[in-house]
Amino acid sequence: MDLVVVSNRVARGKANEPMTGGLAAALLPVVEKSGAIWVGSSGRVRDGAQKEPFAEIEALGAGALAMLDLPAAHYGGYYEGFANSALWPALHSRADLIRASEEDYRSYREVNAFMARALLRFRKPDTAFWIQDYHFLALGAELRELGVTQPVGFFLHTPWPAHGMIEGVPHHRELIEAMLACDLIGFQTDDDCENFLGCVQASLGLAVHDGVVKSRHGRTHVAVFPIGIDPEKFAQQAAKAASHPDVSRLRRSLNGEKLAIGVDRLDYSKGLINRINAFDRMWTTQPSLARSVSLLQIATPSRGAIEAYGNLQSELARLVGDVNGRHGEVDWTPIRYLNKGFGQTVLAGLYRTAQVGVVTPLHDGMNLVAKEYVAAQNPADPGVLVLSKFAGAANELDTALLVNPHDIDGMARAIATALSMPLTERRMRWEAMMTKLRAHTIQRWFSEFVEALQESGANKAAAEPLIAERPTLWPLRTVRSTARYQ
Ligand code: G6P
């Protein structure tokens, strides 16, 4: 079987270059090995006059990377507009930040249709298509419109919220219906999967049996595939990175002081304001921790043209300045705040240097930083992960110190607890997490999804009409019997 993987952002074959977001970084090594063709946006636009979509194609491991110039007239409405100002906030349960217009929706659909046409060039009789993430919710339906009968899978890297939230997205019904053109839809967690199936019933009135939805497109399997990392590789990188100049400079600058680390895209879903407030609270309520622990917060700018992101960047810079001004000393800066990205190797070394990893999103599909922080630790003297219970990773990493990212006092206490945790407890917690990471690697995630896609594509039944008139009140708990592939 030939595999074509599609995502908006792709990564070029250099793992040591800074990469924005977990999706591209996670996919790179597995796609590279698999021999798949990975198709995505080049980040450039082109006017619509050209006949053929323009793609720059380069070798990627045993396969290839194809980067498309997307249509200039629709790119803004698609990327900054519908994908990141309507879908992203809704998927992260931030109804207050949803901004949507008909024009943006049209652009989103145009880009999905454009991508479908571009993909035909890579189609062979035994090709399977695997679509990634919320940028392309309608791509499966567009492929079917063009006559594609091969298996089509979809994986959502973000959470899927409750029906009441997704209703805030104009055209949500159309989009959910379009997703059902896929043979297999994968989610990060049971909650996301249950929420999606709840929406399928509530919005479309379709019945769900054992994780299978029947629609006018035929049968769609819906299941959970929590994404992982390559923990052994990450551990090796972390051990090696100790001698990297950035890492040794950091170590030297600490003067025996302890370090907490946060690494995030600068995004409102990451809970950065609450995290800084928690450190502020900790230094205020436990002054003995001033000078003895500092925070290294890497916040890589992202989607800067969107108002909510610009506002967050200003608010964070002001808050960090305020906290440093109040708690700092002539020879001590409480928060080292960096607005740039780092390559994987340096990051691995930075994680290993820090006694505490703080991953406290308000909502997150999985959060691979949490997994990477754990894998990067020195087994003889591991650091402690402080993890939001609203990150998908909390399902597996349940021996981390789990926190509510809205509870500033609770987070402040958890960070202080992490700093003073005895070695035996740290090792016990860390070993339990490593066992999970080793059992659910990114390689396994990839191959299990592809296998399930092949199976569901092969079993695809004949199309059945969409039953829209009588909503089925299907009990959510039966979803628990949904196949769990990891
Ligand atoms: C998240 C999304 C990805 C996205 C990444 C970076 O991880 O799930 O689809 O690529 O953020 O965001 P950006 O808008 O910079 O591609």
Residues whose N, C-alpha, C, O or C-beta is under 5 A from the ligand:
A	BS01	G6P	R9 T20 G21 G22 L23 D133 H157 T158 S302
